[in-house]
Amino acid sequence: MTSRATVEGDDRIRLFLALELPEDVTTELVRWGKQHLTGGRAVERFHVTLAFLGAQRRSGLRAIADVLRGESSATEPFVLEPVRYRETRSVGMVVLADPSGRATSLAGRIHARLQKIGVYEPERRPWLPHVTVLRFRERPRLDPPLPEIGSFAPSGTAALLSRLHPSGASYELLESCRLAVSTNRMPGG
């Protein structure tokens, strides 16, 4: 062992890649959550997870960020739109439709490239675009109306560090990338 800084320089970080949401969408999700979500802890920082990588060596971040940058810049414009509220054993989510299939394609390409460099194990179920809006220990079985966010274009992609705390996870932005999208809001959205 050479020095403390060297050891810390390649420590393991809990990492995931995500679509970032426009500010007006996050503002509406916070407002909607305060009005309709009970029986748990409403989330106030939102994203659409593209790939959860779990514990990764910090030294591998450059290759992961290269994948994210490359695939983000190669993605044609797309929109997502809320279609239903769903609960699992520990979270409530707003499931999003991907009418063009481009978000699903982006996630698939990222998964394939990350698997090729040995940092991602594909999940058994297909990727489901969604925004987690509520965390809970006991399922509240809510049936809220959908948030009034309409169709929206993600504002970009990001590599995020997730730190677990007793009060929940906190996220630190490690890398942010632009998508080939000219506007965040679509007509009628």
Backbone as JSON Lines, residues from 0, in Angstrom:
{"i":0,"aa":"M","n":[0.85,-1.17,0.0],"ca":[0.0,0.0,0.0],"c":[0.9,1.23,0.0]}
{"i":1,"aa":"T","n":[0.62,2.15,-0.89],"ca":[1.49,3.3,-1.01],"c":[1.06,4.47,-0.13]}
{"i":2,"aa":"S","n":[-0.16,4.93,-0.31],"ca":[-0.61,6.04,0.52],"c":[-2.12,6.01,0.66]}
{"i":3,"aa":"R","n":[-2.61,6.71,1.65],"ca":[-4.06,6.78,1.87],"c":[-4.76,7.37,0.65]}
{"i":4,"aa":"A","n":[-4.21,8.39,0.06],"ca":[-4.83,9.03,-1.1],"c":[-4.95,8.06,-2.27]}
{"i":5,"aa":"T","n":[-3.96,7.19,-2.47],"ca":[-4.02,6.22,-3.54],"c":[-5.15,5.23,-3.31]}
{"i":6,"aa":"V","n":[-5.29,4.75,-2.08],"ca":[-6.35,3.8,-1.76],"c":[-7.71,4.46,-1.97]}
{"i":7,"aa":"E","n":[-7.88,5.68,-1.48],"ca":[-9.15,6.38,-1.62],"c":[-9.43,6.74,-3.07]}
{"i":8,"aa":"G","n":[-8.37,6.91,-3.85],"ca":[-8.54,7.28,-5.25],"c":[-9.22,6.2,-6.07]}
{"i":9,"aa":"D","n":[-9.18,4.95,-5.62],"ca":[-9.83,3.87,-6.36],"c":[-10.81,3.12,-5.46]}
{"i":10,"aa":"D","n":[-11.43,3.87,-4.56],"ca":[-12.43,3.24,-3.7],"c":[-13.65,2.85,-4.52]}
{"i":11,"aa":"R","n":[-14.53,2.1,-3.94],"ca":[-15.76,1.69,-4.63],"c":[-16.83,2.74,-4.4]}
{"i":12,"aa":"I","n":[-17.56,3.03,-5.47],"ca":[-18.66,3.98,-5.39],"c":[-19.92,3.29,-5.9]}
{"i":13,"aa":"R","n":[-21.05,3.66,-5.31],"ca":[-22.35,3.12,-5.72],"c":[-22.87,4.03,-6.82]}
{"i":14,"aa":"L","n":[-22.99,3.48,-8.03],"ca":[-23.16,4.29,-9.22],"c":[-24.38,3.87,-10.02]}
{"i":15,"aa":"F","n":[-25.05,4.87,-10.62],"ca":[-26.08,4.57,-11.6],"c":[-26.12,5.67,-12.66]}
{"i":16,"aa":"L","n":[-26.71,5.33,-13.81],"ca":[-26.86,6.27,-14.92],"c":[-28.34,6.57,-15.07]}
{"i":17,"aa":"A","n":[-28.66,7.82,-15.42],"ca":[-30.07,8.21,-15.43],"c":[-30.36,9.29,-16.47]}
{"i":18,"aa":"L","n":[-31.64,9.4,-16.8],"ca":[-32.15,10.54,-17.54],"c":[-32.5,11.62,-16.52]}
{"i":19,"aa":"E","n":[-32.1,12.85,-16.8],"ca":[-32.44,13.97,-15.92],"c":[-33.75,14.58,-16.39]}
{"i":20,"aa":"L","n":[-34.53,15.11,-15.45],"ca":[-35.83,15.68,-15.76],"c":[-35.75,17.2,-15.77]}
{"i":21,"aa":"P","n":[-36.53,17.84,-16.65],"ca":[-36.56,19.3,-16.67],"c":[-37.07,19.85,-15.33]}
{"i":22,"aa":"E","n":[-36.64,21.05,-15.0],"ca":[-36.99,21.66,-13.72],"c":[-38.5,21.79,-13.52]}
{"i":23,"aa":"D","n":[-39.24,22.15,-14.56],"ca":[-40.68,22.31,-14.39],"c":[-41.36,20.97,-14.1]}
{"i":24,"aa":"V","n":[-40.83,19.89,-14.63],"ca":[-41.37,18.56,-14.35],"c":[-41.1,18.18,-12.89]}
{"i":25,"aa":"T","n":[-39.89,18.43,-12.41],"ca":[-39.58,18.1,-11.01],"c":[-40.4,18.96,-10.05]}
{"i":26,"aa":"T","n":[-40.59,20.23,-10.38],"ca":[-41.41,21.11,-9.53],"c":[-42.83,20.57,-9.42]}
{"i":27,"aa":"E","n":[-43.41,20.16,-10.54],"ca":[-44.77,19.62,-10.53],"c":[-44.82,18.29,-9.78]}
{"i":28,"aa":"L","n":[-43.81,17.44,-9.92],"ca":[-43.79,16.16,-9.2],"c":[-43.73,16.38,-7.68]}
{"i":29,"aa":"V","n":[-42.97,17.36,-7.23],"ca":[-42.91,17.68,-5.8],"c":[-44.28,18.15,-5.32]}
{"i":30,"aa":"R","n":[-44.89,19.08,-6.06],"ca":[-46.22,19.6,-5.68],"c":[-47.24,18.46,-5.65]}
{"i":31,"aa":"W","n":[-47.26,17.65,-6.68],"ca":[-48.19,16.53,-6.79],"c":[-47.98,15.54,-5.64]}
{"i":32,"aa":"G","n":[-46.72,15.24,-5.33],"ca":[-46.41,14.3,-4.26],"c":[-46.91,14.78,-2.91]}
{"i":33,"aa":"K","n":[-46.75,16.06,-2.63],"ca":[-47.22,16.62,-1.35],"c":[-48.74,16.52,-1.25]}
{"i":34,"aa":"Q","n":[-49.42,16.61,-2.36],"ca":[-50.87,16.58,-2.37],"c":[-51.44,15.16,-2.36]}
{"i":35,"aa":"H","n":[-50.77,14.19,-3.0],"ca":[-51.38,12.88,-3.22],"c":[-50.67,11.68,-2.6]}
{"i":36,"aa":"L","n":[-49.45,11.84,-2.14],"ca":[-48.69,10.67,-1.68],"c":[-48.6,10.67,-0.16]}
{"i":37,"aa":"T","n":[-49.15,9.64,0.45],"ca":[-49.1,9.47,1.9],"c":[-48.65,8.04,2.19]}
{"i":38,"aa":"G","n":[-48.31,7.78,3.44],"ca":[-47.94,6.42,3.82],"c":[-46.51,6.06,3.54]}
{"i":39,"aa":"G","n":[-45.68,7.06,3.34],"ca":[-44.26,6.81,3.07],"c":[-43.51,8.12,3.03]}
{"i":40,"aa":"R","n":[-42.34,8.08,2.43],"ca":[-41.51,9.28,2.31],"c":[-41.51,9.7,0.85]}
{"i":41,"aa":"A","n":[-42.13,10.84,0.57],"ca":[-42.16,11.35,-0.8],"c":[-40.75,11.71,-1.25]}
{"i":42,"aa":"V","n":[-40.43,11.36,-2.46],"ca":[-39.13,11.66,-3.06],"c":[-39.18,13.1,-3.58]}
{"i":43,"aa":"E","n":[-38.06,13.82,-3.48],"ca":[-38.02,15.19,-3.98],"c":[-36.9,15.44,-4.98]}
{"i":44,"aa":"R","n":[-36.12,14.4,-5.28],"ca":[-35.11,14.48,-6.35],"c":[-35.42,13.35,-7.32]}
{"i":45,"aa":"F","n":[-35.67,13.71,-8.56],"ca":[-36.2,12.74,-9.51],"c":[-35.25,12.49,-10.68]}
{"i":46,"aa":"H","n":[-35.37,11.3,-11.23],"ca":[-34.62,10.89,-12.41],"c":[-35.29,9.63,-12.96]}
{"i":47,"aa":"V","n":[-34.9,9.23,-14.14],"ca":[-35.31,7.95,-14.73],"c":[-34.05,7.12,-14.84]}
{"i":48,"aa":"T","n":[-33.94,6.05,-14.05],"ca":[-32.74,5.23,-14.06],"c":[-32.58,4.53,-15.41]}
{"i":49,"aa":"L","n":[-31.42,4.68,-16.01],"ca":[-31.08,3.95,-17.24],"c":[-30.39,2.63,-16.9]}
{"i":50,"aa":"A","n":[-29.48,2.67,-15.93],"ca":[-28.75,1.46,-15.53],"c":[-28.21,1.65,-14.11]}
{"i":51,"aa":"F","n":[-28.53,0.71,-13.23],"ca":[-27.95,0.71,-11.89],"c":[-26.73,-0.19,-11.91]}
{"i":52,"aa":"L","n":[-25.57,0.37,-11.59],"ca":[-24.31,-0.36,-11.68],"c":[-23.82,-0.88,-10.34]}
{"i":53,"aa":"G","n":[-24.38,-0.41,-9.24],"ca":[-23.93,-0.86,-7.93],"c":[-22.52,-0.39,-7.64]}
{"i":54,"aa":"A","n":[-21.82,-1.16,-6.83],"ca":[-20.46,-0.79,-6.41],"c":[-19.48,-0.94,-7.58]}
{"i":55,"aa":"Q","n":[-18.84,0.17,-7.92],"ca":[-17.85,0.19,-9.0],"c":[-16.59,0.89,-8.51]}
{"i":56,"aa":"R","n":[-15.46,0.49,-9.05],"ca":[-14.22,1.19,-8.71],"c":[-14.25,2.58,-9.34]}
{"i":57,"aa":"R","n":[-13.84,3.55,-8.55],"ca":[-13.83,4.93,-9.04],"c":[-12.99,5.05,-10.31]}
{"i":58,"aa":"S","n":[-11.94,4.26,-10.43],"ca":[-11.07,4.32,-11.61],"c":[-11.8,3.9,-12.89]}
{"i":59,"aa":"G","n":[-12.91,3.2,-12.78],"ca":[-13.68,2.79,-13.95],"c":[-14.67,3.83,-14.43]}
{"i":60,"aa":"L","n":[-14.77,4.94,-13.7],"ca":[-15.77,5.96,-14.03],"c":[-15.54,6.55,-15.41]}
{"i":61,"aa":"R","n":[-14.31,6.74,-15.82],"ca":[-14.04,7.35,-17.14],"c":[-14.64,6.51,-18.27]}
{"i":62,"aa":"A","n":[-14.45,5.2,-18.24],"ca":[-15.0,4.33,-19.29],"c":[-16.52,4.34,-19.26]}
{"i":63,"aa":"I","n":[-17.1,4.36,-18.07],"ca":[-18.56,4.4,-17.93],"c":[-19.09,5.73,-18.47]}
{"i":64,"aa":"A","n":[-18.44,6.83,-18.12],"ca":[-18.86,8.15,-18.6],"c":[-18.71,8.24,-20.12]}
{"i":65,"aa":"D","n":[-17.68,7.61,-20.69],"ca":[-17.51,7.59,-22.15],"c":[-18.71,6.92,-22.82]}
{"i":66,"aa":"V","n":[-19.18,5.81,-22.24],"ca":[-20.36,5.13,-22.77],"c":[-21.56,6.06,-22.71]}
{"i":67,"aa":"L","n":[-21.76,6.68,-21.56],"ca":[-22.91,7.58,-21.39],"c":[-22.86,8.74,-22.39]}
{"i":68,"aa":"R","n":[-21.7,9.38,-22.52],"ca":[-21.55,10.5,-23.45],"c":[-21.81,10.07,-24.89]}
{"i":69,"aa":"G","n":[-21.2,8.96,-25.28],"ca":[-21.34,8.48,-26.66],"c":[-22.77,8.15,-27.02]}
{"i":70,"aa":"E","n":[-23.44,7.42,-26.17],"ca":[-24.81,7.02,-26.47],"c":[-25.78,8.18,-26.34]}
{"i":71,"aa":"S","n":[-25.54,9.09,-25.42],"ca":[-26.41,10.27,-25.27],"c":[-26.35,11.13,-26.52]}
{"i":72,"aa":"S","n":[-25.15,11.38,-27.02],"ca":[-25.01,12.25,-28.19],"c":[-25.53,11.59,-29.46]}
{"i":73,"aa":"A","n":[-25.64,10.27,-29.48],"ca":[-26.13,9.55,-30.66],"c":[-27.64,9.32,-30.63]}
{"i":74,"aa":"T","n":[-28.32,9.81,-29.61],"ca":[-29.75,9.56,-29.45],"c":[-30.57,10.68,-30.06]}
{"i":75,"aa":"E","n":[-31.5,10.31,-30.92],"ca":[-32.42,11.28,-31.52],"c":[-33.4,11.78,-30.47]}
{"i":76,"aa":"P","n":[-33.99,12.95,-30.67],"ca":[-34.94,13.51,-29.71],"c":[-36.09,12.54,-29.41]}
{"i":77,"aa":"F","n":[-36.55,12.57,-28.16],"ca":[-37.69,11.74,-27.76],"c":[-38.4,12.4,-26.59]}
{"i":78,"aa":"V","n":[-39.62,11.95,-26.36],"ca":[-40.39,12.42,-25.21],"c":[-40.87,11.21,-24.42]}
{"i":79,"aa":"L","n":[-41.14,11.47,-23.16],"ca":[-41.74,10.48,-22.26],"c":[-43.04,11.09,-21.74]}
{"i":80,"aa":"E","n":[-43.96,10.23,-21.32],"ca":[-45.22,10.76,-20.77],"c":[-45.76,9.8,-19.72]}
{"i":81,"aa":"P","n":[-46.35,10.35,-18.65],"ca":[-46.87,9.49,-17.58],"c":[-48.08,8.69,-18.06]}
{"i":82,"aa":"V","n":[-48.11,7.38,-17.66],"ca":[-49.24,6.54,-18.06],"c":[-49.95,5.87,-16.89]}
{"i":83,"aa":"R","n":[-49.23,5.66,-15.76],"ca":[-49.9,5.05,-14.61],"c":[-49.02,5.16,-13.37]}
{"i":84,"aa":"Y","n":[-49.66,5.03,-12.23],"ca":[-48.96,4.94,-10.95],"c":[-48.86,3.46,-10.6]}
{"i":85,"aa":"R","n":[-47.73,3.05,-10.06],"ca":[-47.5,1.64,-9.72],"c":[-46.74,1.57,-8.42]}
{"i":86,"aa":"E","n":[-47.04,0.53,-7.6],"ca":[-46.28,0.29,-6.38],"c":[-45.61,-1.07,-6.46]}
{"i":87,"aa":"T","n":[-44.38,-1.13,-5.94],"ca":[-43.69,-2.4,-5.75],"c":[-43.64,-2.63,-4.25]}
{"i":88,"aa":"R","n":[-42.79,-3.53,-3.8],"ca":[-42.73,-3.8,-2.35],"c":[-42.16,-2.65,-1.54]}
{"i":89,"aa":"S","n":[-41.43,-1.72,-2.18],"ca":[-40.83,-0.64,-1.39],"c":[-40.91,0.75,-2.0]}
{"i":90,"aa":"V","n":[-41.42,0.87,-3.23],"ca":[-41.5,2.2,-3.85],"c":[-42.8,2.37,-4.63]}
{"i":91,"aa":"G","n":[-43.21,3.65,-4.73],"ca":[-44.28,4.05,-5.63],"c":[-43.63,4.77,-6.79]}
{"i":92,"aa":"M","n":[-44.16,4.56,-7.99],"ca":[-43.54,5.15,-9.18],"c":[-44.59,5.62,-10.16]}
{"i":93,"aa":"V","n":[-44.19,6.58,-10.97],"ca":[-44.97,6.98,-12.12],"c":[-44.31,6.32,-13.32]}
{"i":94,"aa":"V","n":[-45.04,5.39,-13.94],"ca":[-44.53,4.68,-15.11],"c":[-44.71,5.6,-16.32]}
{"i":95,"aa":"L","n":[-43.71,5.62,-17.18],"ca":[-43.68,6.51,-18.33],"c":[-43.77,5.73,-19.64]}
{"i":96,"aa":"A","n":[-44.54,6.25,-20.57],"ca":[-44.57,5.7,-21.92],"c":[-43.4,6.29,-22.71]}
{"i":97,"aa":"D","n":[-42.89,5.51,-23.62],"ca":[-41.8,5.91,-24.5],"c":[-42.31,5.72,-25.93]}
{"i":98,"aa":"P","n":[-43.18,6.64,-26.42],"ca":[-43.85,6.43,-27.7],"c":[-42.92,6.14,-28.89]}
{"i":99,"aa":"S","n":[-41.77,6.8,-28.94],"ca":[-40.86,6.59,-30.07],"c":[-39.97,5.36,-29.89]}
{"i":100,"aa":"G","n":[-39.85,4.87,-28.66],"ca":[-38.94,3.76,-28.38],"c":[-37.49,4.19,-28.25]}
{"i":101,"aa":"R","n":[-37.21,5.47,-28.39],"ca":[-35.81,5.94,-28.37],"c":[-35.18,5.89,-26.98]}
{"i":102,"aa":"A","n":[-35.97,6.13,-25.94],"ca":[-35.42,6.0,-24.58],"c":[-35.07,4.54,-24.29]}
{"i":103,"aa":"T","n":[-35.94,3.64,-24.72],"ca":[-35.7,2.21,-24.52],"c":[-34.47,1.77,-25.31]}
{"i":104,"aa":"S","n":[-34.34,2.29,-26.52],"ca":[-33.16,1.99,-27.34],"c":[-31.89,2.52,-26.68]}
{"i":105,"aa":"L","n":[-31.95,3.74,-26.16],"ca":[-30.8,4.32,-25.45],"c":[-30.4,3.43,-24.28]}
{"i":106,"aa":"A","n":[-31.38,3.04,-23.46],"ca":[-31.08,2.17,-22.31],"c":[-30.47,0.86,-22.78]}
{"i":107,"aa":"G","n":[-31.02,0.26,-23.83],"ca":[-30.5,-1.02,-24.34],"c":[-29.07,-0.91,-24.84]}
{"i":108,"aa":"R","n":[-28.77,0.16,-25.55],"ca":[-27.4,0.36,-26.05],"c":[-26.42,0.58,-24.9]}
{"i":109,"aa":"I","n":[-26.85,1.36,-23.9],"ca":[-25.99,1.59,-22.73],"c":[-25.75,0.27,-22.0]}
{"i":110,"aa":"H","n":[-26.8,-0.52,-21.8],"ca":[-26.66,-1.81,-21.12],"c":[-25.66,-2.7,-21.87]}
{"i":111,"aa":"A","n":[-25.8,-2.79,-23.19],"ca":[-24.92,-3.65,-23.98],"c":[-23.46,-3.2,-23.88]}
{"i":112,"aa":"R","n":[-23.22,-1.9,-24.0],"ca":[-21.84,-1.41,-23.93],"c":[-21.24,-1.56,-22.54]}
{"i":113,"aa":"L","n":[-22.05,-1.32,-21.5],"ca":[-21.55,-1.48,-20.13],"c":[-21.26,-2.94,-19.83]}
{"i":114,"aa":"Q","n":[-22.11,-3.84,-20.33],"ca":[-21.86,-5.27,-20.14],"c":[-20.57,-5.67,-20.85]}
{"i":115,"aa":"K","n":[-20.35,-5.13,-22.03],"ca":[-19.14,-5.46,-22.8],"c":[-17.87,-5.04,-22.06]}
{"i":116,"aa":"I","n":[-17.92,-3.93,-21.32],"ca":[-16.71,-3.51,-20.58],"c":[-16.67,-4.11,-19.17]}
{"i":117,"aa":"G","n":[-17.66,-4.95,-18.86],"ca":[-17.63,-5.72,-17.61],"c":[-18.1,-5.01,-16.37]}
{"i":118,"aa":"V","n":[-18.94,-3.98,-16.52],"ca":[-19.39,-3.24,-15.33],"c":[-20.9,-3.33,-15.1]}
{"i":119,"aa":"Y","n":[-21.59,-4.13,-15.92],"ca":[-23.05,-4.19,-15.81],"c":[-23.54,-5.61,-16.02]}
{"i":120,"aa":"E","n":[-24.41,-6.03,-15.15],"ca":[-25.08,-7.33,-15.27],"c":[-26.54,-7.04,-15.63]}
{"i":121,"aa":"P","n":[-26.98,-7.46,-16.83],"ca":[-28.35,-7.14,-17.24],"c":[-29.39,-7.71,-16.27]}
{"i":122,"aa":"E","n":[-30.46,-6.96,-16.1],"ca":[-31.56,-7.42,-15.27],"c":[-32.38,-8.43,-16.06]}
{"i":123,"aa":"R","n":[-33.11,-9.26,-15.37],"ca":[-33.93,-10.27,-16.03],"c":[-35.17,-9.67,-16.68]}
{"i":124,"aa":"R","n":[-35.69,-8.62,-16.08],"ca":[-36.9,-8.0,-16.63],"c":[-36.51,-6.88,-17.59]}
{"i":125,"aa":"P","n":[-37.39,-6.56,-18.53],"ca":[-37.08,-5.47,-19.46],"c":[-37.03,-4.12,-18.74]}
{"i":126,"aa":"W","n":[-36.29,-3.21,-19.3],"ca":[-36.17,-1.86,-18.75],"c":[-37.54,-1.19,-18.77]}
{"i":127,"aa":"L","n":[-37.92,-0.56,-17.68],"ca":[-39.2,0.13,-17.55],"c":[-38.93,1.59,-17.21]}
{"i":128,"aa":"P","n":[-39.23,2.51,-18.14],"ca":[-39.02,3.92,-17.81],"c":[-40.01,4.35,-16.74]}
{"i":129,"aa":"H","n":[-39.49,4.88,-15.65],"ca":[-40.34,5.33,-14.54],"c":[-39.59,6.32,-13.67]}
{"i":130,"aa":"V","n":[-40.37,7.06,-12.89],"ca":[-39.83,7.99,-11.9],"c":[-40.29,7.52,-10.54]}
{"i":131,"aa":"T","n":[-39.36,7.21,-9.65],"ca":[-39.72,6.85,-8.28],"c":[-40.19,8.12,-7.56]}
{"i":132,"aa":"V","n":[-41.39,8.04,-6.95],"ca":[-41.97,9.22,-6.3],"c":[-42.23,9.01,-4.82]}
{"i":133,"aa":"L","n":[-42.18,7.76,-4.34],"ca":[-42.48,7.46,-2.95],"c":[-41.7,6.23,-2.51]}
{"i":134,"aa":"R","n":[-41.15,6.28,-1.29],"ca":[-40.48,5.12,-0.69],"c":[-41.23,4.79,0.59]}
{"i":135,"aa":"F","n":[-41.39,3.49,0.87],"ca":[-42.15,3.09,2.06],"c":[-41.69,1.73,2.56]}
{"i":136,"aa":"R","n":[-42.02,1.44,3.82],"ca":[-41.76,0.13,4.41],"c":[-42.96,-0.79,4.26]}
{"i":137,"aa":"E","n":[-44.15,-0.18,4.41],"ca":[-45.38,-0.93,4.25],"c":[-46.16,-0.32,3.08]}
{"i":138,"aa":"R","n":[-46.54,-1.14,2.15],"ca":[-47.2,-0.67,0.94],"c":[-48.51,0.08,1.26]}
{"i":139,"aa":"P","n":[-48.62,1.35,0.84],"ca":[-49.81,2.13,1.18],"c":[-51.01,1.86,0.25]}
{"i":140,"aa":"R","n":[-50.78,1.21,-0.87],"ca":[-51.84,0.88,-1.84],"c":[-52.61,2.13,-2.27]}
{"i":141,"aa":"L","n":[-51.86,3.1,-2.76],"ca":[-52.44,4.36,-3.22],"c":[-52.97,4.23,-4.66]}
{"i":142,"aa":"D","n":[-53.85,5.11,-5.01],"ca":[-54.38,5.18,-6.37],"c":[-54.52,6.66,-6.75]}
{"i":143,"aa":"P","n":[-53.4,7.4,-6.78],"ca":[-53.49,8.84,-7.04],"c":[-53.73,9.13,-8.52]}
{"i":144,"aa":"P","n":[-54.25,10.31,-8.83],"ca":[-54.31,10.72,-10.24],"c":[-52.88,10.91,-10.74]}
{"i":145,"aa":"L","n":[-52.72,10.86,-12.04],"ca":[-51.38,11.09,-12.59],"c":[-50.98,12.55,-12.42]}
{"i":146,"aa":"P","n":[-49.68,12.81,-12.23],"ca":[-49.23,14.21,-12.18],"c":[-49.46,14.88,-13.53]}
{"i":147,"aa":"E","n":[-49.73,16.15,-13.51],"ca":[-50.01,16.89,-14.75],"c":[-48.72,17.45,-15.34]}
{"i":148,"aa":"I","n":[-47.88,16.52,-15.81],"ca":[-46.61,16.93,-16.4],"c":[-46.62,16.82,-17.92]}
{"i":149,"aa":"G","n":[-47.61,16.16,-18.49],"ca":[-47.68,16.03,-19.93],"c":[-46.48,15.32,-20.51]}
{"i":150,"aa":"S","n":[-46.35,15.38,-21.82],"ca":[-45.17,14.81,-22.5],"c":[-43.99,15.74,-22.27]}
{"i":151,"aa":"F","n":[-42.83,15.17,-22.03],"ca":[-41.64,15.99,-21.8],"c":[-40.41,15.3,-22.34]}
{"i":152,"aa":"A","n":[-39.44,16.09,-22.7],"ca":[-38.14,15.59,-23.14],"c":[-37.18,15.67,-21.96]}
{"i":153,"aa":"P","n":[-36.47,14.59,-21.64],"ca":[-35.47,14.68,-20.56],"c":[-34.48,15.79,-20.87]}
{"i":154,"aa":"S","n":[-33.95,16.4,-19.83],"ca":[-33.02,17.51,-20.01],"c":[-31.59,17.05,-20.26]}
{"i":155,"aa":"G","n":[-31.31,15.78,-20.05],"ca":[-29.98,15.24,-20.29],"c":[-29.85,13.88,-19.64]}
{"i":156,"aa":"T","n":[-28.62,13.38,-19.61],"ca":[-28.31,12.14,-18.9],"c":[-27.25,12.45,-17.85]}
{"i":157,"aa":"A","n":[-27.11,11.54,-16.9],"ca":[-26.15,11.78,-15.83],"c":[-25.61,10.48,-15.27]}
{"i":158,"aa":"A","n":[-24.38,10.54,-14.8],"ca":[-23.8,9.48,-13.96],"c":[-23.89,10.02,-12.54]}
{"i":159,"aa":"L","n":[-24.51,9.26,-11.66],"ca":[-24.76,9.71,-10.29],"c":[-24.17,8.74,-9.28]}
{"i":160,"aa":"L","n":[-23.59,9.32,-8.25],"ca":[-23.1,8.57,-7.1],"c":[-24.25,8.52,-6.1]}
{"i":161,"aa":"S","n":[-24.56,7.35,-5.6],"ca":[-25.62,7.19,-4.61],"c":[-24.99,6.86,-3.27]}
{"i":162,"aa":"R","n":[-25.32,7.66,-2.27],"ca":[-24.84,7.41,-0.9],"c":[-26.05,7.04,-0.05]}
{"i":163,"aa":"L","n":[-25.96,5.9,0.62],"ca":[-27.06,5.44,1.46],"c":[-26.94,6.04,2.85]}
{"i":164,"aa":"H","n":[-28.07,6.53,3.36],"ca":[-28.16,7.1,4.7],"c":[-29.41,6.53,5.36]}
{"i":165,"aa":"P","n":[-29.5,6.55,6.69],"ca":[-30.71,6.07,7.36],"c":[-31.98,6.78,6.87]}
{"i":166,"aa":"S","n":[-31.86,8.03,6.46],"ca":[-33.02,8.77,5.98],"c":[-33.3,8.53,4.49]}
{"i":167,"aa":"G","n":[-32.46,7.76,3.83],"ca":[-32.63,7.48,2.4],"c":[-31.36,7.78,1.64]}
{"i":168,"aa":"A","n":[-31.4,7.58,0.34],"ca":[-30.22,7.8,-0.5],"c":[-30.09,9.27,-0.87]}
{"i":169,"aa":"S","n":[-28.85,9.72,-0.98],"ca":[-28.6,11.05,-1.53],"c":[-27.74,10.84,-2.78]}
{"i":170,"aa":"Y","n":[-27.85,11.76,-3.72],"ca":[-27.18,11.61,-5.0],"c":[-26.21,12.75,-5.24]}
{"i":171,"aa":"E","n":[-25.08,12.4,-5.83],"ca":[-24.06,13.38,-6.2],"c":[-23.81,13.24,-7.69]}
{"i":172,"aa":"L","n":[-23.93,14.33,-8.42],"ca":[-23.7,14.33,-9.86],"c":[-22.21,14.18,-10.15]}
{"i":173,"aa":"L","n":[-21.86,13.16,-10.93],"ca":[-20.47,12.94,-11.31],"c":[-20.21,13.37,-12.75]}
{"i":174,"aa":"E","n":[-21.2,13.21,-13.6],"ca":[-21.06,13.54,-15.02],"c":[-22.45,13.86,-15.56]}
{"i":175,"aa":"S","n":[-22.54,14.9,-16.36],"ca":[-23.81,15.27,-16.99],"c":[-23.57,15.37,-18.49]}
{"i":176,"aa":"C","n":[-24.51,14.85,-19.27],"ca":[-24.38,14.84,-20.73],"c":[-25.64,15.38,-21.37]}
{"i":177,"aa":"R","n":[-25.47,16.0,-22.52],"ca":[-26.61,16.52,-23.27],"c":[-27.16,15.41,-24.17]}
{"i":178,"aa":"L","n":[-28.45,15.47,-24.34],"ca":[-29.12,14.65,-25.34],"c":[-29.34,15.52,-26.57]}
{"i":179,"aa":"A","n":[-29.53,14.91,-27.71],"ca":[-29.78,15.65,-28.94],"c":[-31.24,16.09,-28.97]}
{"i":180,"aa":"V","n":[-31.62,16.95,-28.03],"ca":[-33.0,17.42,-27.92],"c":[-32.97,18.94,-27.97]}
{"i":181,"aa":"S","n":[-33.78,19.53,-28.85],"ca":[-33.73,20.98,-28.98],"c":[-34.62,21.72,-28.02]}
{"i":182,"aa":"T","n":[-35.66,21.04,-27.46],"ca":[-36.56,21.69,-26.51],"c":[-36.97,20.7,-25.45]}
{"i":183,"aa":"N","n":[-37.2,21.17,-24.24],"ca":[-37.59,20.28,-23.15],"c":[-39.08,19.98,-23.12]}
{"i":184,"aa":"R","n":[-39.9,20.84,-23.69],"ca":[-41.35,20.65,-23.68],"c":[-41.83,20.43,-25.1]}
{"i":185,"aa":"M","n":[-42.76,19.56,-25.26],"ca":[-43.3,19.29,-26.58],"c":[-44.69,19.91,-26.68]}
{"i":186,"aa":"P","n":[-45.12,20.26,-27.88],"ca":[-46.45,20.84,-28.05],"c":[-47.51,19.93,-27.44]}
{"i":187,"aa":"G","n":[-48.44,20.54,-26.75],"ca":[-49.51,19.79,-26.11],"c":[-49.1,19.16,-24.81]}
{"i":188,"aa":"G","n":[-47.82,19.34,-24.37],"ca":[-47.33,18.69,-23.15],"c":[-47.34,19.61,-21.98]}
